[in-house]
Amino acid sequence: MPSTEPIIELKNITKDFALGGMFFNKTLLRAISRVSLKLYAGRALSLVGESGSGKSTIARLIARVYALTEGEITFHNQIIGAMNRKDLAAYRSDVQMIFQDPFGSLNPVHSVGYHLVRPLKIHNPSLSHEDVTQRSHEMLDQVGLSPAADFINRKPHELSGGQRQRVAIARALCANPKVLLADEPTSMLDVSVRLGILNLLADLKDEHGLSTLYITHDIATARYFSEDTAVMYAGHLVESGPSEAITSTPRHPYTQLLIQSVPNPAREDDQSSERRATDIPLWTPKSIGCPFVSRCPRVTDLCRQSMPEETSIADGHNVRCHHL
C-alpha cells in the first residue's frame, strides 16, 4: 500500500550553474528555484514542462549527479548531502535512473547479459554465480523479454528501441531499488511501443511498491501514468496536485497552455501558437517577477515585480499565480 510518509522529499531546493566569467564575475544560471516536492512509495509523480524547464536537473539532483546550491533533499528523513560513504552506497542502490536514450545508456560492445550481471554483482556481492545467472534471466522475463535465453547474449544494436529500453529498466531493477527516476523514457521510442513501456513501469510500480519520478513534456501521458503531476517552467514549480485535477481543471496559464498544445482533432484552430513560440527565459539569481510574463495573457505589473507564493486552491492542488 502507498505510504503516507514521503520516501524522498525536496525542501526548497535551488541549483545554480556557472555560465562564464571568473571568480566574482561569474554569470549564474538559476536552473532550479525554491522547488519543494515529495515522492511516495507506490506512487508516481510526473514532472511536466518544456525542454529547459529544469525537469532533468531535478532528477540528477536526487541521483546526486549534481550538488545542491541551496535547500536539502532527504531520503527516509536522512539528508542525502550529509550521508557517509556506506549510507551513500546504499542510497545509490535504492535510487536508480532510466535514461531517455536506451541506446546511448547501454554499452554497445557488451551483451545484454553483461548489463544485468554487472549491477547484480555490484549491489549483491554475496550472490553466487548461479544465482546471478538465474536473477538476470528473471529480470528479462519480468520486463517482457521472454524467453530470456533469446536475449541474454544479444548486443544492443540487435534489439529494437523498445527492447533496449526494457533492458535498461531490467538493469535498474537489478539493484532492487525503492525509487525509479525515469527521464523521458519513451520520448525516443516509436509511438506504437510507448504505451507498452508506460504500462510496464506502472506494473512494476504497483508490484514492487516503487516510488517513480516520471519526467515528460507530454502532459497527456502524465495523466495516464501518474497519480500526481507537477508543472515546471524556467526552474519554477508553477502548479502541482493530483494528475486528474491538473489536467481537467488547470489553473496556471502555463498549464493551460500545455493542455492546449496536446493534439486534439476536435479543435479546428489553434490560438496559442504565437505564445508557444516564445523561448523559455534564462533565469538568474538576480531575476525578479514571474518567469512566465512574456507569454502570459493575464500579465500585469505585479507579475513583473514579484513571484507569487504558492496558493492551495483544493486538497493537494497548489498554484503560483497572482490572478487565481
N, C-alpha and C positions, 0 to 999 in steps of 0.2 A: 504494500500500500504506500502511496506517496506520503512522505514525511511532512510534518508541519514546521520543522526546523530546516533552514537552508543548509545545504551541504557546502555551497560556496556563496560568499557574499562580497560584493564590491561596494565599498563605502567611500563615496565622494572621490573617486579616483580621477587623476589628471595625468596626462602624458604629453610632454613637450619633446620635439625633435629639433636639433640644430640644423638650419639650412645652409649656413655660411657665416663668414666673419671669424674673427679671432678674439678669444678671451672675452672681454667685457663688451665687444661689439658684435657678438653673435646674434644672428637673426633666428628667432624661435618660431616654430610652427606648433600650435596647440592642437594636437590630433584628437585628444580626449579632454573634455572639460566637465569636471564635477559630476561624474556618472555614478549612480548607485543602482545595483541590480542584485537579484537573488536567484540562485539555481537550487531546485529542489529535486530530491531523489524521486525517480519515476515520472518526472515531468519534463517537457521540452519547452524551452524559451527561444523564440525566434528574434534575431536582431535583423531589422529590415532597414534598408536605405540604399541610396545610390552609391556607386563607387566613389571612394574618397570621404565617406561619412564617418569612418573610424571603426567599422564593424570588425574587420580582421585584426586591427590593433588591439581591441579588447580581448580577442581570443588569445593573442600572443602574450598579452599581459598576464592572463590567467595561467598560461602554459609556462610562464617565467622565461620566455624568449626575450622580452623587454623588461626593464626595471621601471617601477612607477616613479613619477615626478612628485606626486602628492597623493594622499589617501592611503588606503590599505585594502588588501584582499585577504579574506580569511577562508580556511578550509576546516570545517568542523570547529569553528571558533578559534582556530590557531592561525596567527598571521603568517602567511607564507614567506614574507620577506624576512622573518626572524627565525626561520627553520634552520636546524643544524643539518649536517650532511646526511645523516641517517634518515631524518624525517623528510628531507627534500627528495631523497631517492624513492621513498615510499610514495610521496606525492606525485612524482613523475610516473609511477606505475598506475596510480589512481586516476590521473587526468591524461587522456590521450587525444591526439588530434587526427582528424581525417581531412586531408587537403583537397583543394579544388581540382588539381590536375593529377589524376591517378597514374598517368604515365610518367610524369616528372617526379612523383614521390616514390616510385619503385625503381630499383637499380636494374638497368636493362641487361646487365651481364649475369645476373643471378636468377635462379629459378624461383617459382612460386614457393616451393618448399623452404628455400633458404630464408625468404622474407618472413616466414612463420616460425621456423625453428630458432632463429636468432633471438627474437624477443622472448620466446618461451624459455630459452636458456638464461637470458639476462635477468628476467623477472622471476623465474622459478628455478634457481640453481640446484635445488635438491631433486629435480625430476631426473629419472633415468632416461637413457637413450630410447628405450622402448616407449616410455610414457610420452616423451616429446614427440615421437613419430605419431603415436595414437592421437595426441591432442591436436597436432597440426591437421590431421585428416578430419577430426571432429570440427575444427574451426571452419574448414572449407564446406563441410556439409551444412553447418549452421548458417552460412551466408548464401546458401543456394547453389554452390558449385559441386554438384554431385554427378557421378561418383568422384570422390576426391582423387582417386588414383589417376584419373584422366587429366587432372590439372596440376598435380603436385610437382611434376618435372618440367612444366612448360615455362618459357620465358615471357616476360610482359608483352613483348611485341607479337606473341602468338595468341593474345587474348583480345577480345573486343573492349571498348571503353567501359561498358557496364561491368564486364567480368573483372577488369583491372580494379575498378572501384570496390568491388566486392572483396577482392584480395586485400586492398588497403583497409577495409573495415575488419576483415578477419585478423589482420596484423595488429590492429588496435585492440581487438578483443583478447589477443594472446596475453596481454598484461593484466587481464581481469580487472578492468577499470571500473570506477564508480561514476566517472564523468566523461562524456564524449564531446569534443569541440569540433563540430562539423562545419568547415569553412567552405560554403557554397559547393557541397559535394555533388550536385547534379548539374551545375551550370555548363560543364564541358562535355556533357553526355547528350546523345540523341534524345529527342523529345519522347520517343517511344519507350525508352528504358528508365526515364527519370522517376516515373511513378513506382516502378519496382524497387528502386533504391530507397525511396522515401518509405515505402511500406516495410522494407527490411529493417530500416532504422527504427521505425515505430514498433515493430515486433520485438526487436532487441531491447528497446527501452522498457516495454511492458514486461517482458520475460525476466530481465535481469534487474529491473528497478533502476535503470541508468538515468542519471541527470544529463540532459542533452542541450547544448547550445547550438542552435541551427542558424547559420549566417546566410542570408539571402538578400537579393534585391527584388525578389518576386513576392509581393505581399499575399498573393493568392495561395501559393504553396505554404506560406507561413500559417494561414488559417487552416489549411488541410492537415498539416503535420503537428503543429504546436498547440499546447494549451494556452500559452501566454505569448504575447508579442510586445516587443519594444522597438519603437521607431527612432532612428538616429539621423541627425542632419548636422554636418560640419562639426562632428565630435560632440554634439549635444544630444541628450536624450529629450525628445520633444513630446512623446506620448507613449504610454505603456499601460498594459492591462490584459484582461482575457482576450484571446485572439478573436473570438466572435464579436465582442464589443468593439474592438479596434476596427474591424473590417465592416461591420454593419452600421455602426454609429461613430465614424471618425470625427474627432472634434478639432484637431490641429489642422491648419491649412495645408501643411506638407503631407500629412497622412491622407487627406482628401485628394491631394494631387496624385499620390501613389495609387490610390484606388481608381482614379480616372484614367491612369495610364495603363491599367490592365486591359488587354484586348477584349472588346465587347461588340459582337456583331449587331446587337440591337441598337447601338449608339451610332447614329448616322454621321454626326460631325464631332470633331474634337476641338474644343475651345481652349484646351490647356497647353497646346503645343508650344506656344510662344513662351510661356513661363517655364516649361520643361527644358527649353534650350539653354537657359542660363546656367553657367557653371557654378558649382559649389564654391563659396568664398574660402580663401585661405585665412584661417583664424589664428591669431597670435595672443600672447598673454595681455597685450595692450588693447585688444579689440573690445568694443562695447556694444551693447544692444543685442537684439535678436539676430542670429545669422541668416534668418530667412527673409529679411526685409526686402531684398532685391527681387523676390519672386512672390511675395505675399499680396493678395488682393485687398487685404484689410489693414495694410501698414499705416501707422500714424507716427507722430514724433516720439511718443512714448516708446514705441518699438525700437526706434533708432537709439534711444538713450539708455535703455536698461533691458536686461534679460529677465523675463518673468520667472517667478518662483513656481515650483510645482504645485498644482491645484488638484485636489481629489474631487471628481465630479460624480463618481459612483464607486461601488465596492471594488477596490483594486484598480480602477480606471483613473489614471493620472495624466494631466496635460500641462504643458508650459506654454501659455499664450495669454496675452493681455486682454483678448477680446472673446472670452468664453461667454 
